[in-house]
Amino acid sequence: MPARSLAAYAVHASRGRRWPVSPDPLRGEFRRDIGRILYSKAFRRLAFKTQVFSPEEGDHYRNRLTHTLETAQIARVVAGHLSLNEELAEAIALAHDLGHPPFGHQGEHVLDRLMAAHGGFDHNLQNLRVVALIEVKSDDHPGLNLTYETLFGVAKSEAARTFLIGACGLLPGDFIASVEARVADLADDLAYTAHDFDDYARYHGLSLDAMHALPLGMIRRCLPRHASSERIASSACVRNLVATLVTDLIRTSQANLAAIGGENAPRAAAREALGLSPEIEAEFRELAGFLAEHMYFDANLKAETLRGAQALETLFEAERARRRLDPSDREGHLALCDYLSGMTDRYALRLAGVENGGHPA
């Protein structure tokens, strides 16, 4: 992206990588990051990791890969309209879930409990472990050797930032929180909430009348007046919902930025200026709360994810015994956690079945 088209608060160029590389005559540094992420094994495995519904529930529910692609698409659109570095925003979005374990949030909770004696499990920190350590593409260095800017954008938690500073040999003051990272974070929120509603409607087979009856003003406004089928109605609703949220995010952010200097706004202030309008934000939180109550904590869904939780526990104990890990061996337990969190749902279930004597987990 030409530097002249970027706002002052955007990232104009990369500071480089932990291990320097020769310039690529065909691609900029952030486009190279995108390629490294897309071609990684961790990225491919996202296709077989649960977002909310297990792949066994049906072929059309979202998984970590489809969610990641939807997040990246939204991030790039928003970044372009705010005169930000689109390729950096896309790279951050593509890497944002690489550290997620199998079995969705239930998998996170299980690993967090099993690793309690060694700091717990932080999927954001695990993202950094994947791209900086676990994925090996060269004999010369560990990890994908992404640009500092992409790594900074992926590091959202304090633990992740501390790890990154140590892994890259940086000082705390070297860390930069970019506006592009903020865009990727907001795109993640919008993508999973809007598309989780689509999966919720599919899972429950909601009719058009049932969707109109939901206590959600934003959903009722996004529904078409007429549709030939419930699936057409639901698709139109989600399409309108995403358009409503993305348009509001762009317009509200543009107005907020204009009030603090426009494209010359300071970077820190520009990050804070991004967001939804108060009215849309309230309705968005209402939708997120509805999904938390009626979807994420649904008894049938929890029963399905319990099977995955039991599989992880079985594998953790079996591998810990096989590796003869001392309870105080932090590095050994981190390596075990790396192994388990990198598994897909189906691989973990199959392996746990073997540990159970050939019986399904």
C-alpha positions in Angstrom: 0.0 0.0 0.0 1.6 3.3 -1.0 2.8 5.3 2.0 1.2 8.5 0.7 -2.3 7.1 1.1 -1.9 6.3 4.7 -2.9 8.5 7.7 -0.2 9.8 10.1 -1.5 7.4 12.7 -1.1 4.3 10.4 1.9 2.0 10.3 3.8 3.1 7.2 6.6 0.6 7.1 8.0 -2.2 9.2 10.8 -1.9 11.7 11.9 -5.3 10.5 12.0 -8.9 11.9 13.9 -10.6 14.7 16.0 -12.4 12.0 16.6 -10.0 9.0 15.6 -11.2 5.6 16.4 -10.0 2.1 13.8 -7.7 0.5 11.2 -9.3 -1.7 10.9 -7.5 -5.1 7.3 -8.5 -5.5 5.8 -8.2 -2.0 5.9 -5.8 0.9 6.8 -7.0 4.4 3.2 -7.3 5.7 2.1 -9.2 2.5 5.0 -11.6 3.3 3.6 -12.0 6.8 0.2 -12.9 5.3 1.8 -15.6 3.2 3.7 -17.0 6.1 0.6 -17.3 8.1 -1.6 -18.7 5.4 0.9 -21.4 4.5 1.5 -22.5 8.2 0.3 -25.8 9.5 -1.4 -24.1 12.4 -3.5 -22.1 10.0 -4.6 -25.2 8.2 -5.6 -26.9 11.4 -8.1 -24.1 12.2 -10.5 -25.8 9.8 -10.9 -28.7 12.2 -11.2 -26.7 15.4 -14.6 -25.8 17.0 -15.7 -22.2 16.9 -19.0 -22.8 18.9 -20.6 -25.8 17.3 -18.6 -29.0 16.8 -17.9 -30.0 13.1 -19.9 -33.1 13.9 -23.1 -31.0 14.2 -23.1 -30.2 10.5 -21.0 -29.1 7.6 -22.1 -25.5 7.5 -21.3 -24.3 11.0 -18.4 -22.0 11.4 -15.0 -23.2 12.5 -11.9 -21.3 13.6 -10.7 -21.0 10.0 -14.0 -19.6 8.6 -14.2 -17.2 11.5 -10.6 -16.1 10.9 -11.2 -15.4 7.2 -14.3 -13.5 8.0 -12.5 -11.4 10.6 -9.6 -10.7 8.2 -12.1 -9.6 5.5 -13.8 -7.1 7.9 -10.5 -5.9 9.2 -9.2 -5.1 5.7 -12.4 -3.2 4.7 -12.4 -1.1 7.9 -8.6 -0.4 7.7 -9.0 0.8 4.1 -11.7 3.3 4.9 -9.7 4.7 7.9 -6.5 5.2 5.8 -4.7 2.5 7.7 -2.3 -0.2 6.5 -4.7 -2.8 5.2 -2.1 -5.6 4.8 -1.0 -5.2 8.4 -4.6 -5.3 9.7 -5.2 -8.4 7.6 -2.0 -10.1 8.8 -2.9 -9.5 12.5 -6.5 -10.8 11.9 -5.3 -13.9 10.2 -3.0 -14.8 13.1 -5.3 -13.8 15.9 -6.7 -17.4 16.6 -3.7 -19.6 15.8 -3.2 -20.5 19.4 -6.8 -21.6 20.1 -7.0 -25.2 21.4 -9.6 -27.8 20.2 -13.2 -27.8 21.5 -13.7 -24.1 21.5 -13.8 -22.1 24.8 -14.4 -25.4 26.7 -10.9 -26.5 25.6 -9.5 -23.2 26.9 -11.1 -23.7 30.3 -9.8 -27.2 30.6 -6.2 -26.4 29.7 -6.3 -23.3 31.9 -7.3 -25.6 34.8 -4.8 -28.3 34.0 -2.0 -25.8 33.7 -2.9 -23.8 36.8 0.3 -24.7 38.6 2.3 -23.2 35.7 0.5 -20.0 35.0 -2.7 -21.4 33.4 -3.5 -21.2 29.7 -3.9 -17.9 27.8 -4.9 -18.4 24.1 -3.5 -15.0 23.2 -0.1 -15.9 24.6 -0.4 -19.3 22.8 -0.9 -17.3 19.5 2.6 -15.8 20.1 4.1 -19.2 21.0 2.8 -20.6 17.8 4.1 -17.9 15.5 7.4 -17.2 17.4 8.4 -20.7 18.5 6.3 -23.7 17.4 5.9 -23.2 13.7 9.3 -23.9 12.2 9.9 -22.9 8.6 13.7 -22.6 8.6 16.9 -24.1 10.1 18.0 -20.6 10.9 15.4 -19.6 13.5 12.3 -20.8 15.3 8.8 -19.6 14.4 7.5 -17.8 11.3 9.8 -14.7 11.8 6.9 -12.3 11.3 7.4 -8.5 11.4 7.5 -6.8 14.8 4.3 -5.0 13.9 2.3 -8.1 13.2 3.6 -9.7 16.4 2.8 -6.6 18.4 -0.7 -6.7 16.9 -1.3 -10.3 17.9 0.0 -9.7 21.5 -3.2 -8.4 23.3 -2.6 -9.8 26.8 0.0 -8.7 29.3 1.5 -12.2 29.4 1.7 -12.2 25.6 3.5 -8.9 25.5 5.9 -10.0 28.2 6.7 -13.2 26.3 7.1 -11.3 23.0 9.5 -8.8 24.4 11.7 -11.6 25.8 11.4 -13.8 22.6 12.4 -10.9 20.3 15.1 -9.4 22.6 13.2 -6.1 22.9 12.8 -3.6 25.7 9.3 -2.8 27.2 9.4 0.6 25.6 9.8 -0.9 22.1 6.3 -2.3 22.1 3.9 -0.3 19.8 0.1 -0.6 20.0 -1.0 0.1 16.4 -4.4 1.4 15.2 -4.4 -1.6 12.8 -4.3 -4.0 15.8 -7.3 -2.2 17.3 -9.2 -2.6 13.9 -8.4 -6.4 13.9 -9.7 -6.7 17.5 -12.9 -4.9 16.7 -13.3 -6.9 13.5 -13.0 -10.1 15.6 -15.8 -8.9 17.9 -18.1 -8.0 15.1 -17.4 -11.2 13.1 -18.0 -13.7 15.8 -21.1 -12.1 17.2 -22.8 -11.6 13.9 -21.9 -15.0 12.5 -22.6 -16.8 15.8 -26.1 -15.6 15.5 -26.3 -17.1 12.0 -25.1 -20.4 13.5 -27.6 -20.1 16.4 -30.5 -19.6 13.9 -29.3 -22.6 11.9 -28.9 -24.8 15.0 -32.4 -24.1 16.2 -34.0 -24.0 12.8 -35.6 -20.6 13.5 -38.5 -19.6 11.2 -38.8 -16.1 10.0 -41.6 -15.5 12.5 -39.5 -16.8 15.3 -36.6 -14.5 14.4 -39.1 -11.5 14.3 -40.2 -12.5 17.8 -36.8 -12.4 19.3 -36.3 -9.5 21.8 -33.5 -8.0 19.6 -34.3 -4.8 17.8 -31.2 -5.0 15.7 -32.1 -8.4 14.4 -35.7 -7.4 13.6 -34.5 -4.5 11.6 -32.0 -6.6 9.6 -34.6 -9.2 8.7 -36.1 -9.0 5.2 -39.8 -8.4 4.9 -40.3 -11.3 2.6 -38.1 -14.3 1.8 -38.7 -17.6 0.0 -37.3 -19.7 2.9 -36.0 -19.4 6.4 -32.4 -19.9 5.2 -32.7 -17.0 2.7 -34.2 -14.9 5.5 -31.4 -15.8 7.9 -28.7 -15.2 5.3 -30.2 -11.8 4.4 -30.4 -10.9 8.1 -26.7 -11.7 8.8 -25.6 -9.9 5.6 -27.5 -6.8 6.7 -26.3 -7.2 10.3 -22.6 -7.3 9.2 -23.2 -4.3 6.9 -24.9 -2.4 9.7 -22.1 -3.0 12.2 -19.2 -2.4 9.8 -20.8 0.7 8.3 -21.4 2.2 11.7 -17.9 1.3 12.9 -16.4 3.1 9.9 -18.6 6.2 10.0 -18.4 6.6 13.8 -14.7 6.2 13.8 -14.3 8.6 10.9 -16.3 11.2 12.8 -14.4 10.6 16.0 -11.1 10.9 14.2 -12.1 14.1 12.5 -12.7 15.7 15.9 -9.1 15.0 17.0 -7.2 16.0 13.9 -8.4 13.7 11.2 -5.6 11.8 9.5 -3.0 13.8 11.5 -4.4 12.5 14.8 -1.9 11.0 17.3 -1.7 7.2 17.2 -2.8 6.6 20.8 -5.8 8.9 20.4 -6.7 7.4 17.1 -6.9 3.9 18.7 -9.3 5.2 21.3 -11.4 7.0 18.7 -12.4 3.7 17.0 -15.7 2.2 17.9 -19.4 1.9 17.3 -21.9 4.6 18.0 -23.6 4.5 21.4 -26.9 3.4 19.9 -25.4 0.6 17.9 -23.0 -0.4 20.6 -26.0 -0.9 23.0 -27.8 -3.1 20.6 -24.6 -5.0 19.8 -24.1 -5.7 23.5 -27.7 -6.8 23.7 -27.2 -9.3 21.0 -23.9 -10.5 22.6 -25.7 -11.0 25.9 -28.5 -12.9 24.2 -26.0 -15.3 22.6 -24.2 -15.8 25.9 -27.5 -16.8 27.6 -29.1 -18.8 24.9 -26.2 -20.2 22.9 -22.8 -20.3 24.6 -24.3 -21.7 27.8 -26.9 -24.0 26.1 -27.1 -27.3 28.0 -27.0 -29.4 24.8 -24.0 -27.5 23.6 -22.2 -27.9 26.9 -22.9 -31.6 26.9 -21.2 -31.9 23.4 -18.2 -29.9 24.5 -17.9 -32.0 27.7 -16.8 -34.9 25.6 -13.9 -32.8 24.2 -13.0 -31.6 27.7 -12.7 -35.2 28.9 -10.6 -36.1 25.9 -8.1 -33.3 26.7 -7.9 -34.4 30.4 -7.3 -38.0 29.3 -4.5 -36.9 26.9 -3.0 -34.6 29.4 -2.6 -37.2 32.1 -1.5 -39.9 29.7 1.2 -37.7 28.1 2.4 -36.4 31.4 2.9 -39.9 32.6 4.5 -41.0 29.3 6.9 -38.0 29.5 7.5 -38.6 33.2 7.0 -34.9 34.0 7.8 -33.8 37.5 5.0 -31.6 38.8 7.5 -28.7 39.1 8.7 -29.0 35.5 7.3 -25.8 34.0 9.0 -26.0 30.6 8.0 -29.7 30.3 4.4 -28.8 31.0 4.5 -25.9 28.6 5.7 -28.2 25.8 2.8 -30.6 26.7 0.4 -27.8 26.5 1.8 -26.7 23.1 1.2 -30.3 21.9 -2.4 -30.5 23.1 -3.5 -27.0 22.1 -2.3 -27.6 18.6 -4.5 -30.6 18.1 -7.7 -30.5 16.1 -10.9 -31.7 17.6 -11.0 -35.0 15.6 -7.3 -35.8 16.3 -7.7 -35.3 20.0 -10.9 -37.4 20.1 -9.2 -40.2 18.1 -6.1 -40.2 20.3 -8.1 -40.1 23.5 -10.0 -43.1 22.2 -6.8 -45.0 21.8 -5.8 -44.1 25.4 -9.2 -45.4 26.5 -8.5 -48.8 24.9 -10.1 -48.1 21.5 -13.3 -46.7 22.9 -14.4 -43.2 21.7 -13.6 -40.4 24.0 
